[in-house]
Amino acid sequence: MCKLPFAFAASALSLILLSGCSTTTPTPQIDVTATSEYQMLQRQLAEAKLSGARTVELENELSRLQRQGNSSSLLPPNPKAGECYARVVIPAKYQTTTETVQVKEPSVRIETTDPVYKWVEKRVLATEASTRLEVVPATYKTVTETIVISEPSERLERIPATYKMKTEKILVSPARTEWKKGTGPIQKVDAATGEIMCLVDIPAQYQTVTNRVVDTPESVRKVVIPGETKTITRKVLDQAASTRTIVIPETYQTVKVRELVKPAGQTTIAIPGETGTVTKTAMVADSYLEWRSILCETNTTPDVIRRLQSALEREGHNPGPIDGVFGARTLDAVTNYQKANKLPSGQLTIGTLRKLGVQ
């Protein structure tokens, strides 16, 4: 491996692919034309050309196999003594073509003309004739009348007996004669002498008594009970409620209305189609790896790095300080410049330096 005389950053070293210094040992080559894949593609290419089909894809694939065969060696081909080499990414190739395409199909446009109106006054029916039912309420009057509360009737009335006091003499004992012992000049002195007996008249005896006696006996009499009436005043129905039909005539009003003078119309207008030019970019060759000469100790000095940094800065890619040190920021600026100009990337190639004008 080459020993570089200037300071590379650790991040820059990690991005370096296979690289090496030149030797005089011849590089063995692989004959890809002898492979079955290459021969099959050649046959397909020939058949495509005979049939008039597209052959760009087949030609690109054959070119890719040839490049792989040329770059499949572990050492760079045709090296020069004292130079460093590395396998870098050769960007894909694109081809730009233009063609005329139909941008807009022919069509038609329909234009509509608005209808024309005018304002006119018209007498129009506002409400139609109709009928409605109207209720005539009932009427009442006041009357005075005598009503019977109770009918005449009869009842039997008991007349109790009346009494009076009556005084009379009543015989207590009738008049009689009664023997009573008497006295005389000669009284009975012993049993041999006679007893004096006198026959005495005893008058009748009376007693005066007062008794309560019936004056008039108890009796029953018929009493007539007259009927009872009452005079009242009340409201009575004079005429019952009824309905009558009321006719409501129609009404009219004058209004302004829009009247169609001319109806809307349609006109068909043909619109021609439009064509345009379209630019298409198609890949005609894939990217691949290839040995290229890069910066190494035989062709690099801090002054070269400073000039590289100045050139990158002029091209709008910030390399960091212009200090002659190939650091991470300088490597990023180189990579961005290579991609922007479609240059082989992955290493600082001699071709990149020439593109920047750095000797």
C-alpha positions in Angstrom: 0.0 0.0 0.0 1.1 3.6 -0.6 2.1 5.7 2.3 0.5 9.2 1.9 2.7 12.2 3.0 -0.4 14.3 4.1 -2.9 13.9 7.0 -6.2 12.2 6.0 -9.0 12.2 8.5 -10.3 8.9 9.9 -13.6 9.4 8.2 -11.9 9.9 4.8 -9.9 6.7 5.2 -13.0 4.7 6.0 -14.5 5.7 2.6 -11.5 4.6 0.5 -12.2 1.5 -1.6 -9.6 -1.0 -2.9 -6.5 1.0 -3.8 -2.9 0.3 -4.4 0.4 1.5 -5.9 1.5 0.4 -9.3 3.8 -2.6 -9.8 5.2 -4.1 -13.0 3.4 -7.4 -12.6 1.1 -8.1 -15.6 -2.6 -8.1 -14.7 -4.5 -11.3 -15.6 -7.7 -10.7 -17.5 -10.9 -12.7 -17.6 -12.4 -13.5 -21.0 -16.1 -12.8 -20.4 -16.9 -13.5 -24.1 -16.4 -17.2 -23.4 -19.2 -17.3 -20.7 -22.6 -18.8 -21.4 -24.3 -15.6 -20.2 -22.4 -13.4 -22.7 -23.1 -15.8 -25.6 -26.8 -16.0 -24.8 -27.0 -12.2 -24.8 -25.3 -12.0 -28.1 -27.8 -14.4 -29.6 -30.7 -12.4 -28.2 -29.2 -9.2 -29.6 -29.0 -10.7 -33.0 -32.6 -12.0 -33.0 -33.8 -8.6 -31.8 -32.0 -6.7 -34.6 -33.6 -9.1 -37.2 -37.1 -8.6 -35.8 -36.7 -4.8 -35.5 -37.2 -4.8 -31.7 -35.4 -2.4 -29.3 -31.9 -3.5 -28.5 -30.7 -0.8 -26.1 -31.2 -2.9 -23.0 -29.4 -5.9 -24.5 -26.5 -3.7 -25.7 -26.2 -2.2 -22.2 -26.1 -5.6 -20.6 -23.3 -6.8 -23.0 -21.3 -3.6 -22.2 -21.7 -4.2 -18.5 -20.4 -7.8 -18.8 -17.4 -6.6 -20.8 -16.6 -3.9 -18.2 -16.9 -6.5 -15.5 -14.5 -8.8 -17.3 -12.0 -5.9 -17.8 -12.3 -4.8 -14.2 -12.6 -8.1 -12.5 -8.9 -8.4 -11.7 -7.7 -7.7 -8.2 -5.0 -5.3 -9.7 -5.4 -2.3 -12.0 -4.7 -2.9 -15.7 -1.8 -1.2 -17.4 -0.4 0.6 -14.3 2.3 3.2 -14.3 5.1 3.0 -11.9 4.9 5.4 -8.9 1.2 6.1 -9.2 -1.7 5.0 -6.9 -4.9 3.4 -8.2 -8.4 2.7 -6.8 -11.6 1.2 -8.0 -14.1 4.1 -8.3 -17.8 4.3 -9.2 -18.3 5.2 -12.8 -21.7 6.9 -12.9 -24.5 5.6 -15.1 -25.0 7.2 -18.5 -28.2 8.8 -19.5 -29.6 9.9 -22.8 -32.1 12.7 -23.2 -34.6 12.5 -26.0 -37.5 14.7 -27.0 -40.7 13.7 -28.7 -44.0 15.3 -29.6 -46.9 14.0 -27.6 -50.6 14.8 -27.4 -51.0 17.2 -24.5 -54.7 17.8 -24.8 -57.2 15.8 -26.7 -59.6 17.5 -29.1 -62.9 18.4 -27.4 -65.9 20.5 -27.7 -67.2 23.4 -25.6 -70.9 24.2 -25.1 -71.7 27.8 -24.6 -75.0 28.6 -23.1 -76.8 31.9 -23.7 -78.9 33.2 -20.8 -82.7 33.4 -21.2 -84.2 36.9 -21.6 -87.0 38.0 -19.3 -89.2 41.1 -18.8 -91.3 42.4 -15.9 -95.1 42.6 -16.4 -98.0 43.4 -14.1 -100.7 40.8 -13.8 -103.9 40.5 -11.8 -103.7 37.2 -10.1 -106.0 35.3 -7.8 -104.9 35.7 -4.2 -107.5 33.6 -2.4 -110.2 31.4 -3.9 -113.9 31.7 -3.0 -114.8 29.6 0.0 -117.5 29.0 2.6 -117.3 28.7 6.3 -119.8 27.6 9.0 -120.8 30.1 11.6 -122.3 29.0 14.9 -125.5 30.9 16.0 -125.6 30.6 19.8 -128.8 29.6 21.6 -131.1 32.3 23.2 -132.7 32.2 26.6 -135.7 33.9 28.4 -136.7 34.4 32.0 -140.0 32.9 33.2 -141.9 33.1 36.6 -144.0 30.1 37.7 -145.6 28.5 40.7 -144.6 25.1 41.4 -146.2 22.6 43.8 -143.9 21.6 46.6 -146.4 19.2 48.3 -149.9 18.0 47.4 -153.0 18.5 49.7 -153.4 15.6 52.2 -155.4 14.4 55.2 -154.4 13.1 58.6 -156.3 11.5 61.5 -156.0 13.4 64.8 -156.8 11.8 68.2 -158.9 13.9 70.6 -158.2 12.8 74.1 -160.9 12.3 76.6 -161.7 15.2 79.1 -162.3 14.7 82.8 -164.0 16.6 85.6 -164.2 16.3 89.4 -167.6 15.0 90.8 -168.6 15.2 94.6 -171.2 12.8 95.9 -172.4 11.1 99.0 -172.2 7.4 99.1 -173.9 5.0 101.5 -171.5 3.6 103.8 -173.9 1.5 105.9 -177.7 1.5 105.5 -180.1 2.3 108.4 -180.8 -0.6 110.8 -182.0 -1.6 114.2 -179.7 -3.0 116.7 -180.3 -4.4 120.3 -178.3 -2.7 122.9 -178.1 -3.2 126.6 -180.1 -0.7 128.5 -180.3 0.6 132.0 -183.3 1.0 134.2 -184.5 1.1 137.8 -184.2 -2.6 138.0 -181.0 -4.0 136.7 -180.3 -7.6 136.5 -178.5 -8.4 139.7 -178.0 -12.0 139.2 -178.8 -14.7 136.7 -182.3 -15.0 137.9 -183.1 -11.4 137.2 -183.8 -10.3 133.7 -181.3 -8.2 131.6 -182.6 -4.9 130.1 -182.3 -4.9 126.3 -183.3 -1.9 124.2 -184.0 -2.1 120.4 -182.2 1.0 119.1 -182.6 2.5 115.5 -179.2 3.1 113.9 -179.5 5.5 111.1 -177.9 5.0 107.8 -174.3 6.3 107.4 -173.1 8.3 104.4 -169.6 9.5 103.2 -168.8 12.4 100.9 -166.2 11.5 98.2 -164.8 13.4 95.2 -164.0 11.4 92.0 -162.5 12.2 88.6 -165.0 11.2 86.0 -165.0 11.3 82.1 -166.5 14.5 80.9 -166.2 13.7 77.2 -164.9 10.4 75.9 -161.8 10.1 73.6 -162.5 10.5 69.9 -160.7 10.7 66.4 -161.2 13.5 63.9 -159.9 14.0 60.3 -157.6 17.0 59.7 -157.2 18.3 56.1 -153.5 19.5 55.3 -153.5 22.0 52.4 -150.9 21.6 49.6 -147.7 23.8 49.5 -146.6 25.8 46.5 -143.6 28.1 45.6 -143.1 30.8 43.1 -139.7 30.7 41.2 -138.0 32.6 38.4 -135.6 30.8 36.0 -133.9 31.0 32.5 -135.3 28.7 29.9 -134.2 28.0 26.3 -135.9 30.3 23.9 -134.2 29.3 20.6 -131.7 26.4 20.2 -128.1 26.9 18.9 -127.7 26.5 15.1 -125.2 27.0 12.3 -125.3 29.1 9.1 -123.1 29.1 6.0 -121.1 32.2 5.3 -119.8 32.7 1.7 -116.3 34.2 1.4 -115.7 35.7 -2.1 -112.4 35.3 -3.9 -109.7 38.1 -3.7 -107.3 39.3 -6.3 -104.1 41.3 -6.3 -101.8 42.9 -8.9 -98.2 41.6 -8.9 -95.1 42.0 -11.0 -93.9 38.8 -12.6 -90.9 37.9 -14.8 -92.1 36.7 -18.2 -89.8 34.7 -20.5 -89.1 36.6 -23.7 -86.4 34.4 -25.2 -85.4 31.0 -23.9 -81.8 29.9 -23.1 -79.8 28.6 -26.1 -76.7 26.4 -26.6 -73.8 26.7 -29.1 -71.3 23.9 -29.6 -67.7 25.1 -30.3 -65.0 22.6 -31.4 -61.7 22.9 -29.5 -58.7 21.4 -31.4 -56.2 19.2 -29.5 -52.8 20.5 -28.3 -49.4 18.9 -28.7 -46.2 19.5 -26.8 -42.6 18.5 -26.7 -41.7 16.2 -23.9 -38.1 15.6 -22.8 -37.3 12.1 -21.5 -34.1 11.0 -19.8 -33.4 7.3 -20.1 -30.4 5.4 -18.7 -28.3 3.9 -21.5 -25.5 2.4 -19.3 -25.4 1.3 -15.7 -22.9 2.5 -13.2 -19.9 0.2 -12.5 -16.5 0.0 -10.7 -13.3 0.7 -12.6 -9.6 1.2 -11.7 -8.6 4.8 -11.9 -5.5 6.8 -11.0 -5.9 8.7 -7.7 -4.0 11.0 -5.5 -1.0 9.3 -3.7 2.3 10.2 -2.2 4.0 10.4 -5.6 1.7 13.1 -6.9 0.4 14.9 -3.8 1.7 17.7 -1.6 0.1 20.0 0.9 0.2 22.7 -1.8 -1.8 20.5 -4.2 -4.4 20.0 -1.4 -4.6 23.8 -0.8 -5.1 24.4 -4.5 -7.7 21.6 -4.5 -9.5 23.3 -1.6 -9.4 26.7 -3.3 -10.8 25.2 -6.5 -13.7 23.4 -4.6 -14.5 26.7 -2.9 -14.7 28.5 -6.2 -17.1 25.9 -7.5 -19.4 26.4 -4.5 -18.4 23.4 -2.4 -17.1 24.3 1.0 -14.0 22.3 1.8 -13.4 23.9 5.2 -10.2 25.8 6.1 -7.7 26.2 3.2 -5.0 24.4 5.2 -3.5 21.7 2.9 -5.1 18.9 5.1 -7.3 16.4 3.3 -9.9 16.1 6.1 -13.5 15.0 6.3 -14.9 18.3 5.1 -12.6 18.4 2.1 -13.6 14.8 1.2 -17.3 15.7 1.4 -16.7 18.6 -0.9 -14.9 16.4 -3.4 -17.7 13.8 -3.3 -20.4 16.5 -3.8 -18.5 18.0 -6.7 -18.1 14.6 -8.4 -21.8 13.8 -8.1 -22.8 17.3 -9.4 -20.5 16.8 -12.5 -21.3 13.1 -13.0 -17.6 12.1 -12.4 -16.3 8.8 -11.0 -16.7 9.0 -7.3 -15.4 7.2 -4.2 -11.8 8.5 -4.4 -10.0 11.7 -5.3 -9.2 10.7 -8.9 -6.7 12.5 -11.2 -9.6 13.1 -13.5 -11.4 15.1 -10.7 -8.3 17.2 -10.2 -8.0 17.9 -13.9 -11.7 18.9 -14.0 -11.0 21.4 -11.2 -7.9 22.7 -13.0 -5.5 21.5 -10.3 -2.1 20.3 -11.7 
